[in-house]
Amino acid sequence: MIGLVSLSGCVTAVSDACPTLYKYTQEMQNQAADELEALPEGSALAVMIGHYGVVRNEIRACRGSKWATTGNGSSASP
């Protein structure tokens, strides 16, 4: 028991389990949207980008962001 108490004093930093959510300028977002629309029907890249959107929303939820979507996929805030 004494060993456990002494080990707890060694912990100095708290780890953030939520990944970083990169921010993109509006200009870059507009360019990405244009490029996404230009992809051919059934593009694997379009599917992967959709998955990336889900991951970004999960990061927002992890961080407690008001911008996370609700369970139905709609935005909780504009």
PyMOL Python script that loads the backbone (N, CA, C, O; Angstrom):
from pymol import cmd

cmd.read_pdbstr("""\
ATOM      1  N   MET A   1       0.825  -1.183   0.000  1.00  0.00           N
ATOM      2  CA  MET A   1       0.000   0.000   0.000  1.00  0.00           C
ATOM      3  C   MET A   1       0.874   1.254   0.000  1.00  0.00           C
ATOM      4  O   MET A   1       0.585   2.209  -0.722  1.00  0.00           O
ATOM      5  N   ILE A   2       1.922   1.259   0.790  1.00  0.00           N
ATOM      6  CA  ILE A   2       2.815   2.416   0.842  1.00  0.00           C
ATOM      7  C   ILE A   2       3.463   2.628  -0.519  1.00  0.00           C
ATOM      8  O   ILE A   2       3.668   3.767  -0.939  1.00  0.00           O
ATOM      9  N   GLY A   3       3.784   1.545  -1.206  1.00  0.00           N
ATOM     10  CA  GLY A   3       4.383   1.647  -2.535  1.00  0.00           C
ATOM     11  C   GLY A   3       3.445   2.319  -3.526  1.00  0.00           C
ATOM     12  O   GLY A   3       3.885   3.122  -4.349  1.00  0.00           O
ATOM     13  N   LEU A   4       2.161   2.001  -3.457  1.00  0.00           N
ATOM     14  CA  LEU A   4       1.188   2.621  -4.353  1.00  0.00           C
ATOM     15  C   LEU A   4       1.042   4.106  -4.069  1.00  0.00           C
ATOM     16  O   LEU A   4       0.939   4.911  -4.994  1.00  0.00           O
ATOM     17  N   VAL A   5       1.033   4.465  -2.812  1.00  0.00           N
ATOM     18  CA  VAL A   5       0.913   5.872  -2.439  1.00  0.00           C
ATOM     19  C   VAL A   5       2.127   6.644  -2.925  1.00  0.00           C
ATOM     20  O   VAL A   5       1.993   7.762  -3.424  1.00  0.00           O
ATOM     21  N   SER A   6       3.310   6.060  -2.786  1.00  0.00           N
ATOM     22  CA  SER A   6       4.515   6.761  -3.218  1.00  0.00           C
ATOM     23  C   SER A   6       4.579   6.876  -4.744  1.00  0.00           C
ATOM     24  O   SER A   6       5.109   7.860  -5.260  1.00  0.00           O
ATOM     25  N   LEU A   7       4.050   5.890  -5.473  1.00  0.00           N
ATOM     26  CA  LEU A   7       4.033   5.960  -6.928  1.00  0.00           C
ATOM     27  C   LEU A   7       3.069   7.025  -7.437  1.00  0.00           C
ATOM     28  O   LEU A   7       3.316   7.644  -8.472  1.00  0.00           O
ATOM     29  N   SER A   8       1.981   7.239  -6.720  1.00  0.00           N
ATOM     30  CA  SER A   8       1.017   8.237  -7.176  1.00  0.00           C
ATOM     31  C   SER A   8       1.613   9.636  -7.150  1.00  0.00           C
ATOM     32  O   SER A   8       1.152  10.514  -7.879  1.00  0.00           O
ATOM     33  N   GLY A   9       2.617   9.856  -6.333  1.00  0.00           N
ATOM     34  CA  GLY A   9       3.282  11.151  -6.285  1.00  0.00           C
ATOM     35  C   GLY A   9       4.175  11.402  -7.486  1.00  0.00           C
ATOM     36  O   GLY A   9       4.602  12.535  -7.708  1.00  0.00           O
ATOM     37  N   CYS A  10       4.467  10.370  -8.266  1.00  0.00           N
ATOM     38  CA  CYS A  10       5.334  10.513  -9.435  1.00  0.00           C
ATOM     39  C   CYS A  10       4.592  11.022 -10.666  1.00  0.00           C
ATOM     40  O   CYS A  10       5.221  11.474 -11.623  1.00  0.00           O
ATOM     41  N   VAL A  11       3.291  10.957 -10.654  1.00  0.00           N
ATOM     42  CA  VAL A  11       2.506  11.384 -11.804  1.00  0.00           C
ATOM     43  C   VAL A  11       2.464  12.902 -11.822  1.00  0.00           C
ATOM     44  O   VAL A  11       1.971  13.530 -10.885  1.00  0.00           O
ATOM     45  N   THR A  12       2.989  13.495 -12.906  1.00  0.00           N
ATOM     46  CA  THR A  12       3.046  14.954 -12.964  1.00  0.00           C
ATOM     47  C   THR A  12       2.242  15.542 -14.112  1.00  0.00           C
ATOM     48  O   THR A  12       1.872  16.715 -14.058  1.00  0.00           O
ATOM     49  N   ALA A  13       1.961  14.763 -15.146  1.00  0.00           N
ATOM     50  CA  ALA A  13       1.266  15.312 -16.301  1.00  0.00           C
ATOM     51  C   ALA A  13       0.001  14.519 -16.580  1.00  0.00           C
ATOM     52  O   ALA A  13      -0.062  13.314 -16.335  1.00  0.00           O
ATOM     53  N   VAL A  14      -0.993  15.206 -17.092  1.00  0.00           N
ATOM     54  CA  VAL A  14      -2.235  14.564 -17.493  1.00  0.00           C
ATOM     55  C   VAL A  14      -2.230  14.465 -19.014  1.00  0.00           C
ATOM     56  O   VAL A  14      -1.948  15.439 -19.711  1.00  0.00           O
ATOM     57  N   SER A  15      -2.540  13.295 -19.509  1.00  0.00           N
ATOM     58  CA  SER A  15      -2.555  13.075 -20.950  1.00  0.00           C
ATOM     59  C   SER A  15      -3.922  13.439 -21.517  1.00  0.00           C
ATOM     60  O   SER A  15      -4.950  13.128 -20.913  1.00  0.00           O
ATOM     61  N   ASP A  16      -3.938  14.099 -22.679  1.00  0.00           N
ATOM     62  CA  ASP A  16      -5.173  14.441 -23.368  1.00  0.00           C
ATOM     63  C   ASP A  16      -5.482  13.311 -24.339  1.00  0.00           C
ATOM     64  O   ASP A  16      -4.753  13.104 -25.310  1.00  0.00           O
ATOM     65  N   ALA A  17      -6.561  12.581 -24.081  1.00  0.00           N
ATOM     66  CA  ALA A  17      -6.904  11.430 -24.912  1.00  0.00           C
ATOM     67  C   ALA A  17      -7.556  11.826 -26.231  1.00  0.00           C
ATOM     68  O   ALA A  17      -7.679  10.990 -27.126  1.00  0.00           O
ATOM     69  N   CYS A  18      -7.974  13.073 -26.371  1.00  0.00           N
ATOM     70  CA  CYS A  18      -8.630  13.528 -27.604  1.00  0.00           C
ATOM     71  C   CYS A  18      -7.589  13.996 -28.614  1.00  0.00           C
ATOM     72  O   CYS A  18      -6.722  14.806 -28.286  1.00  0.00           O
ATOM     73  N   PRO A  19      -7.672  13.488 -29.842  1.00  0.00           N
ATOM     74  CA  PRO A  19      -6.733  13.936 -30.878  1.00  0.00           C
ATOM     75  C   PRO A  19      -6.926  15.413 -31.217  1.00  0.00           C
ATOM     76  O   PRO A  19      -7.941  16.017 -30.871  1.00  0.00           O
ATOM     77  N   THR A  20      -5.947  15.972 -31.890  1.00  0.00           N
ATOM     78  CA  THR A  20      -6.014  17.361 -32.328  1.00  0.00           C
ATOM     79  C   THR A  20      -7.001  17.488 -33.478  1.00  0.00           C
ATOM     80  O   THR A  20      -7.032  16.647 -34.376  1.00  0.00           O
ATOM     81  N   LEU A  21      -7.802  18.535 -33.445  1.00  0.00           N
ATOM     82  CA  LEU A  21      -8.722  18.829 -34.536  1.00  0.00           C
ATOM     83  C   LEU A  21      -8.140  19.999 -35.309  1.00  0.00           C
ATOM     84  O   LEU A  21      -8.164  21.139 -34.846  1.00  0.00           O
ATOM     85  N   TYR A  22      -7.620  19.706 -36.486  1.00  0.00           N
ATOM     86  CA  TYR A  22      -6.989  20.745 -37.289  1.00  0.00           C
ATOM     87  C   TYR A  22      -8.035  21.716 -37.813  1.00  0.00           C
ATOM     88  O   TYR A  22      -9.141  21.319 -38.182  1.00  0.00           O
ATOM     89  N   LYS A  23      -7.671  22.990 -37.840  1.00  0.00           N
ATOM     90  CA  LYS A  23      -8.570  24.024 -38.342  1.00  0.00           C
ATOM     91  C   LYS A  23      -8.139  24.401 -39.752  1.00  0.00           C
ATOM     92  O   LYS A  23      -6.949  24.526 -40.041  1.00  0.00           O
ATOM     93  N   TYR A  24      -9.125  24.580 -40.622  1.00  0.00           N
ATOM     94  CA  TYR A  24      -8.876  24.951 -42.004  1.00  0.00           C
ATOM     95  C   TYR A  24      -9.535  26.296 -42.281  1.00  0.00           C
ATOM     96  O   TYR A  24     -10.620  26.582 -41.774  1.00  0.00           O
ATOM     97  N   THR A  25      -8.867  27.121 -43.092  1.00  0.00           N
ATOM     98  CA  THR A  25      -9.438  28.411 -43.459  1.00  0.00           C
ATOM     99  C   THR A  25     -10.679  28.182 -44.324  1.00  0.00           C
ATOM    100  O   THR A  25     -10.848  27.119 -44.921  1.00  0.00           O
ATOM    101  N   GLN A  26     -11.533  29.188 -44.378  1.00  0.00           N
ATOM    102  CA  GLN A  26     -12.722  29.088 -45.225  1.00  0.00           C
ATOM    103  C   GLN A  26     -12.328  28.897 -46.683  1.00  0.00           C
ATOM    104  O   GLN A  26     -12.981  28.159 -47.419  1.00  0.00           O
ATOM    105  N   GLU A  27     -11.257  29.564 -47.093  1.00  0.00           N
ATOM    106  CA  GLU A  27     -10.768  29.424 -48.467  1.00  0.00           C
ATOM    107  C   GLU A  27     -10.383  27.975 -48.765  1.00  0.00           C
ATOM    108  O   GLU A  27     -10.722  27.441 -49.821  1.00  0.00           O
ATOM    109  N   MET A  28      -9.672  27.344 -47.829  1.00  0.00           N
ATOM    110  CA  MET A  28      -9.265  25.956 -48.040  1.00  0.00           C
ATOM    111  C   MET A  28     -10.483  25.032 -48.035  1.00  0.00           C
ATOM    112  O   MET A  28     -10.546  24.085 -48.819  1.00  0.00           O
ATOM    113  N   GLN A  29     -11.446  25.301 -47.159  1.00  0.00           N
ATOM    114  CA  GLN A  29     -12.660  24.486 -47.123  1.00  0.00           C
ATOM    115  C   GLN A  29     -13.433  24.599 -48.436  1.00  0.00           C
ATOM    116  O   GLN A  29     -13.941  23.603 -48.950  1.00  0.00           O
ATOM    117  N   ASN A  30     -13.519  25.815 -48.977  1.00  0.00           N
ATOM    118  CA  ASN A  30     -14.203  26.019 -50.254  1.00  0.00           C
ATOM    119  C   ASN A  30     -13.495  25.279 -51.380  1.00  0.00           C
ATOM    120  O   ASN A  30     -14.141  24.655 -52.221  1.00  0.00           O
ATOM    121  N   GLN A  31     -12.165  25.347 -51.395  1.00  0.00           N
ATOM    122  CA  GLN A  31     -11.388  24.642 -52.416  1.00  0.00           C
ATOM    123  C   GLN A  31     -11.603  23.139 -52.297  1.00  0.00           C
ATOM    124  O   GLN A  31     -11.786  22.456 -53.305  1.00  0.00           O
ATOM    125  N   ALA A  32     -11.581  22.625 -51.082  1.00  0.00           N
ATOM    126  CA  ALA A  32     -11.779  21.188 -50.873  1.00  0.00           C
ATOM    127  C   ALA A  32     -13.173  20.762 -51.335  1.00  0.00           C
ATOM    128  O   ALA A  32     -13.333  19.702 -51.940  1.00  0.00           O
ATOM    129  N   ALA A  33     -14.180  21.588 -51.048  1.00  0.00           N
ATOM    130  CA  ALA A  33     -15.546  21.268 -51.480  1.00  0.00           C
ATOM    131  C   ALA A  33     -15.633  21.222 -53.003  1.00  0.00           C
ATOM    132  O   ALA A  33     -16.267  20.329 -53.565  1.00  0.00           O
ATOM    133  N   ASP A  34     -15.001  22.180 -53.666  1.00  0.00           N
ATOM    134  CA  ASP A  34     -14.991  22.196 -55.133  1.00  0.00           C
ATOM    135  C   ASP A  34     -14.307  20.950 -55.686  1.00  0.00           C
ATOM    136  O   ASP A  34     -14.797  20.335 -56.633  1.00  0.00           O
ATOM    137  N   GLU A  35     -13.186  20.585 -55.098  1.00  0.00           N
ATOM    138  CA  GLU A  35     -12.441  19.413 -55.560  1.00  0.00           C
ATOM    139  C   GLU A  35     -13.226  18.127 -55.298  1.00  0.00           C
ATOM    140  O   GLU A  35     -13.202  17.206 -56.115  1.00  0.00           O
ATOM    141  N   LEU A  36     -13.915  18.064 -54.168  1.00  0.00           N
ATOM    142  CA  LEU A  36     -14.717  16.891 -53.836  1.00  0.00           C
ATOM    143  C   LEU A  36     -15.862  16.729 -54.834  1.00  0.00           C
ATOM    144  O   LEU A  36     -16.152  15.618 -55.279  1.00  0.00           O
ATOM    145  N   GLU A  37     -16.508  17.834 -55.180  1.00  0.00           N
ATOM    146  CA  GLU A  37     -17.599  17.791 -56.159  1.00  0.00           C
ATOM    147  C   GLU A  37     -17.109  17.359 -57.539  1.00  0.00           C
ATOM    148  O   GLU A  37     -17.875  16.786 -58.314  1.00  0.00           O
ATOM    149  N   ALA A  38     -15.854  17.623 -57.851  1.00  0.00           N
ATOM    150  CA  ALA A  38     -15.301  17.283 -59.164  1.00  0.00           C
ATOM    151  C   ALA A  38     -14.903  15.809 -59.281  1.00  0.00           C
ATOM    152  O   ALA A  38     -14.608  15.336 -60.379  1.00  0.00           O
ATOM    153  N   LEU A  39     -14.892  15.087 -58.170  1.00  0.00           N
ATOM    154  CA  LEU A  39     -14.510  13.674 -58.217  1.00  0.00           C
ATOM    155  C   LEU A  39     -15.558  12.872 -58.979  1.00  0.00           C
ATOM    156  O   LEU A  39     -16.739  13.219 -58.963  1.00  0.00           O
ATOM    157  N   PRO A  40     -15.133  11.808 -59.644  1.00  0.00           N
ATOM    158  CA  PRO A  40     -16.090  10.978 -60.382  1.00  0.00           C
ATOM    159  C   PRO A  40     -17.045  10.238 -59.440  1.00  0.00           C
ATOM    160  O   PRO A  40     -16.722   9.972 -58.283  1.00  0.00           O
ATOM    161  N   GLU A  41     -18.214   9.917 -59.963  1.00  0.00           N
ATOM    162  CA  GLU A  41     -19.219   9.153 -59.217  1.00  0.00           C
ATOM    163  C   GLU A  41     -18.597   7.857 -58.692  1.00  0.00           C
ATOM    164  O   GLU A  41     -17.892   7.166 -59.428  1.00  0.00           O
ATOM    165  N   GLY A  42     -18.851   7.529 -57.437  1.00  0.00           N
ATOM    166  CA  GLY A  42     -18.332   6.303 -56.844  1.00  0.00           C
ATOM    167  C   GLY A  42     -16.868   6.364 -56.452  1.00  0.00           C
ATOM    168  O   GLY A  42     -16.251   5.325 -56.217  1.00  0.00           O
ATOM    169  N   SER A  43     -16.307   7.545 -56.378  1.00  0.00           N
ATOM    170  CA  SER A  43     -14.893   7.711 -56.042  1.00  0.00           C
ATOM    171  C   SER A  43     -14.586   7.181 -54.640  1.00  0.00           C
ATOM    172  O   SER A  43     -15.285   7.497 -53.678  1.00  0.00           O
ATOM    173  N   ALA A  44     -13.547   6.383 -54.543  1.00  0.00           N
ATOM    174  CA  ALA A  44     -13.102   5.885 -53.239  1.00  0.00           C
ATOM    175  C   ALA A  44     -12.655   7.042 -52.354  1.00  0.00           C
ATOM    176  O   ALA A  44     -12.854   7.018 -51.140  1.00  0.00           O
ATOM    177  N   LEU A  45     -12.057   8.041 -52.962  1.00  0.00           N
ATOM    178  CA  LEU A  45     -11.598   9.202 -52.205  1.00  0.00           C
ATOM    179  C   LEU A  45     -12.776   9.930 -51.554  1.00  0.00           C
ATOM    180  O   LEU A  45     -12.666  10.386 -50.416  1.00  0.00           O
ATOM    181  N   ALA A  46     -13.892  10.042 -52.262  1.00  0.00           N
ATOM    182  CA  ALA A  46     -15.079  10.688 -51.694  1.00  0.00           C
ATOM    183  C   ALA A  46     -15.581   9.919 -50.474  1.00  0.00           C
ATOM    184  O   ALA A  46     -15.984  10.524 -49.480  1.00  0.00           O
ATOM    185  N   VAL A  47     -15.558   8.601 -50.545  1.00  0.00           N
ATOM    186  CA  VAL A  47     -15.973   7.775 -49.408  1.00  0.00           C
ATOM    187  C   VAL A  47     -15.045   8.014 -48.222  1.00  0.00           C
ATOM    188  O   VAL A  47     -15.497   8.164 -47.087  1.00  0.00           O
ATOM    189  N   MET A  48     -13.747   8.047 -48.496  1.00  0.00           N
ATOM    190  CA  MET A  48     -12.771   8.250 -47.420  1.00  0.00           C
ATOM    191  C   MET A  48     -12.915   9.634 -46.790  1.00  0.00           C
ATOM    192  O   MET A  48     -12.770   9.780 -45.577  1.00  0.00           O
ATOM    193  N   ILE A  49     -13.199  10.643 -47.602  1.00  0.00           N
ATOM    194  CA  ILE A  49     -13.404  11.993 -47.078  1.00  0.00           C
ATOM    195  C   ILE A  49     -14.632  12.004 -46.169  1.00  0.00           C
ATOM    196  O   ILE A  49     -14.634  12.667 -45.132  1.00  0.00           O
ATOM    197  N   GLY A  50     -15.667  11.276 -46.556  1.00  0.00           N
ATOM    198  CA  GLY A  50     -16.854  11.156 -45.702  1.00  0.00           C
ATOM    199  C   GLY A  50     -16.510  10.549 -44.354  1.00  0.00           C
ATOM    200  O   GLY A  50     -16.998  11.005 -43.319  1.00  0.00           O
ATOM    201  N   HIS A  51     -15.679   9.531 -44.363  1.00  0.00           N
ATOM    202  CA  HIS A  51     -15.242   8.908 -43.109  1.00  0.00           C
ATOM    203  C   HIS A  51     -14.441   9.899 -42.267  1.00  0.00           C
ATOM    204  O   HIS A  51     -14.567   9.926 -41.043  1.00  0.00           O
ATOM    205  N   TYR A  52     -13.622  10.706 -42.923  1.00  0.00           N
ATOM    206  CA  TYR A  52     -12.835  11.730 -42.225  1.00  0.00           C
ATOM    207  C   TYR A  52     -13.759  12.721 -41.523  1.00  0.00           C
ATOM    208  O   TYR A  52     -13.464  13.181 -40.420  1.00  0.00           O
ATOM    209  N   GLY A  53     -14.876  13.047 -42.169  1.00  0.00           N
ATOM    210  CA  GLY A  53     -15.856  13.935 -41.542  1.00  0.00           C
ATOM    211  C   GLY A  53     -16.423  13.335 -40.269  1.00  0.00           C
ATOM    212  O   GLY A  53     -16.629  14.044 -39.284  1.00  0.00           O
ATOM    213  N   VAL A  54     -16.675  12.039 -40.284  1.00  0.00           N
ATOM    214  CA  VAL A  54     -17.174  11.353 -39.091  1.00  0.00           C
ATOM    215  C   VAL A  54     -16.130  11.415 -37.976  1.00  0.00           C
ATOM    216  O   VAL A  54     -16.464  11.690 -36.824  1.00  0.00           O
ATOM    217  N   VAL A  55     -14.877  11.162 -38.316  1.00  0.00           N
ATOM    218  CA  VAL A  55     -13.795  11.202 -37.328  1.00  0.00           C
ATOM    219  C   VAL A  55     -13.671  12.602 -36.732  1.00  0.00           C
ATOM    220  O   VAL A  55     -13.495  12.748 -35.522  1.00  0.00           O
ATOM    221  N   ARG A  56     -13.762  13.630 -37.573  1.00  0.00           N
ATOM    222  CA  ARG A  56     -13.691  15.011 -37.064  1.00  0.00           C
ATOM    223  C   ARG A  56     -14.825  15.280 -36.078  1.00  0.00           C
ATOM    224  O   ARG A  56     -14.622  15.942 -35.060  1.00  0.00           O
ATOM    225  N   ASN A  57     -16.015  14.768 -36.377  1.00  0.00           N
ATOM    226  CA  ASN A  57     -17.129  14.962 -35.461  1.00  0.00           C
ATOM    227  C   ASN A  57     -16.900  14.223 -34.145  1.00  0.00           C
ATOM    228  O   ASN A  57     -17.250  14.731 -33.081  1.00  0.00           O
ATOM    229  N   GLU A  58     -16.319  13.036 -34.210  1.00  0.00           N
ATOM    230  CA  GLU A  58     -16.006  12.288 -32.992  1.00  0.00           C
ATOM    231  C   GLU A  58     -14.986  13.038 -32.143  1.00  0.00           C
ATOM    232  O   GLU A  58     -15.073  13.020 -30.915  1.00  0.00           O
ATOM    233  N   ILE A  59     -14.027  13.692 -32.776  1.00  0.00           N
ATOM    234  CA  ILE A  59     -13.046  14.495 -32.042  1.00  0.00           C
ATOM    235  C   ILE A  59     -13.748  15.668 -31.372  1.00  0.00           C
ATOM    236  O   ILE A  59     -13.465  15.980 -30.215  1.00  0.00           O
ATOM    237  N   ARG A  60     -14.668  16.326 -32.092  1.00  0.00           N
ATOM    238  CA  ARG A  60     -15.425  17.433 -31.493  1.00  0.00           C
ATOM    239  C   ARG A  60     -16.179  16.948 -30.260  1.00  0.00           C
ATOM    240  O   ARG A  60     -16.181  17.617 -29.227  1.00  0.00           O
ATOM    241  N   ALA A  61     -16.821  15.783 -30.368  1.00  0.00           N
ATOM    242  CA  ALA A  61     -17.561  15.229 -29.236  1.00  0.00           C
ATOM    243  C   ALA A  61     -16.618  14.911 -28.079  1.00  0.00           C
ATOM    244  O   ALA A  61     -16.947  15.172 -26.922  1.00  0.00           O
ATOM    245  N   CYS A  62     -15.463  14.357 -28.381  1.00  0.00           N
ATOM    246  CA  CYS A  62     -14.464  14.035 -27.360  1.00  0.00           C
ATOM    247  C   CYS A  62     -14.031  15.289 -26.618  1.00  0.00           C
ATOM    248  O   CYS A  62     -13.821  15.266 -25.406  1.00  0.00           O
ATOM    249  N   ARG A  63     -13.902  16.370 -27.349  1.00  0.00           N
ATOM    250  CA  ARG A  63     -13.460  17.635 -26.764  1.00  0.00           C
ATOM    251  C   ARG A  63     -14.614  18.438 -26.175  1.00  0.00           C
ATOM    252  O   ARG A  63     -14.394  19.512 -25.616  1.00  0.00           O
ATOM    253  N   GLY A  64     -15.845  17.930 -26.291  1.00  0.00           N
ATOM    254  CA  GLY A  64     -16.996  18.622 -25.733  1.00  0.00           C
ATOM    255  C   GLY A  64     -17.397  19.854 -26.515  1.00  0.00           C
ATOM    256  O   GLY A  64     -17.950  20.798 -25.951  1.00  0.00           O
ATOM    257  N   SER A  65     -17.125  19.852 -27.809  1.00  0.00           N
ATOM    258  CA  SER A  65     -17.428  21.009 -28.649  1.00  0.00           C
ATOM    259  C   SER A  65     -18.919  21.138 -28.893  1.00  0.00           C
ATOM    260  O   SER A  65     -19.619  20.141 -29.071  1.00  0.00           O
ATOM    261  N   LYS A  66     -19.402  22.381 -28.898  1.00  0.00           N
ATOM    262  CA  LYS A  66     -20.802  22.626 -29.225  1.00  0.00           C
ATOM    263  C   LYS A  66     -21.070  22.374 -30.701  1.00  0.00           C
ATOM    264  O   LYS A  66     -22.228  22.365 -31.119  1.00  0.00           O
ATOM    265  N   TRP A  67     -20.029  22.169 -31.500  1.00  0.00           N
ATOM    266  CA  TRP A  67     -20.184  21.955 -32.936  1.00  0.00           C
ATOM    267  C   TRP A  67     -20.300  20.479 -33.294  1.00  0.00           C
ATOM    268  O   TRP A  67     -20.387  20.145 -34.476  1.00  0.00           O
ATOM    269  N   ALA A  68     -20.303  19.595 -32.314  1.00  0.00           N
ATOM    270  CA  ALA A  68     -20.471  18.173 -32.600  1.00  0.00           C
ATOM    271  C   ALA A  68     -21.889  17.934 -33.112  1.00  0.00           C
ATOM    272  O   ALA A  68     -22.815  18.658 -32.746  1.00  0.00           O
ATOM    273  N   THR A  69     -22.055  16.928 -33.950  1.00  0.00           N
ATOM    274  CA  THR A  69     -23.387  16.645 -34.467  1.00  0.00           C
ATOM    275  C   THR A  69     -24.153  15.783 -33.490  1.00  0.00           C
ATOM    276  O   THR A  69     -23.580  15.133 -32.616  1.00  0.00           O
ATOM    277  N   THR A  70     -25.463  15.793 -33.659  1.00  0.00           N
ATOM    278  CA  THR A  70     -26.328  14.954 -32.845  1.00  0.00           C
ATOM    279  C   THR A  70     -26.290  13.548 -33.410  1.00  0.00           C
ATOM    280  O   THR A  70     -25.639  13.307 -34.426  1.00  0.00           O
ATOM    281  N   GLY A  71     -26.973  12.627 -32.774  1.00  0.00           N
ATOM    282  CA  GLY A  71     -26.972  11.242 -33.210  1.00  0.00           C
ATOM    283  C   GLY A  71     -27.494  11.026 -34.617  1.00  0.00           C
ATOM    284  O   GLY A  71     -27.155  10.026 -35.250  1.00  0.00           O
ATOM    285  N   ASN A  72     -28.322  11.952 -35.129  1.00  0.00           N
ATOM    286  CA  ASN A  72     -28.875  11.770 -36.467  1.00  0.00           C
ATOM    287  C   ASN A  72     -27.999  12.378 -37.554  1.00  0.00           C
ATOM    288  O   ASN A  72     -28.364  12.358 -38.730  1.00  0.00           O
ATOM    289  N   GLY A  73     -26.847  12.919 -37.171  1.00  0.00           N
ATOM    290  CA  GLY A  73     -25.922  13.462 -38.151  1.00  0.00           C
ATOM    291  C   GLY A  73     -26.099  14.934 -38.439  1.00  0.00           C
ATOM    292  O   GLY A  73     -25.315  15.514 -39.190  1.00  0.00           O
ATOM    293  N   SER A  74     -27.120  15.554 -37.852  1.00  0.00           N
ATOM    294  CA  SER A  74     -27.305  16.985 -38.092  1.00  0.00           C
ATOM    295  C   SER A  74     -26.495  17.788 -37.090  1.00  0.00           C
ATOM    296  O   SER A  74     -26.179  17.305 -36.003  1.00  0.00           O
ATOM    297  N   SER A  75     -26.164  19.006 -37.457  1.00  0.00           N
ATOM    298  CA  SER A  75     -25.351  19.852 -36.585  1.00  0.00           C
ATOM    299  C   SER A  75     -26.142  20.292 -35.372  1.00  0.00           C
ATOM    300  O   SER A  75     -27.311  20.661 -35.484  1.00  0.00           O
ATOM    301  N   ALA A  76     -25.503  20.253 -34.211  1.00  0.00           N
ATOM    302  CA  ALA A  76     -26.130  20.728 -32.992  1.00  0.00           C
ATOM    303  C   ALA A  76     -26.154  22.243 -32.967  1.00  0.00           C
ATOM    304  O   ALA A  76     -27.010  22.838 -32.313  1.00  0.00           O
ATOM    305  N   SER A  77     -25.241  22.867 -33.659  1.00  0.00           N
ATOM    306  CA  SER A  77     -25.154  24.320 -33.752  1.00  0.00           C
ATOM    307  C   SER A  77     -24.853  24.688 -35.193  1.00  0.00           C
ATOM    308  O   SER A  77     -24.293  23.886 -35.940  1.00  0.00           O
ATOM    309  N   PRO A  78     -25.226  25.909 -35.589  1.00  0.00           N
ATOM    310  CA  PRO A  78     -24.972  26.292 -36.985  1.00  0.00           C
ATOM    311  C   PRO A  78     -23.508  26.338 -37.335  1.00  0.00           C
ATOM    312  O   PRO A  78     -23.155  26.645 -38.473  1.00  0.00           O
TER     313      PRO A  78
END
""", "prot")
cmd.dss("prot")
cmd.show_as("cartoon", "prot")
cmd.util.cbc("prot")
cmd.orient("prot")
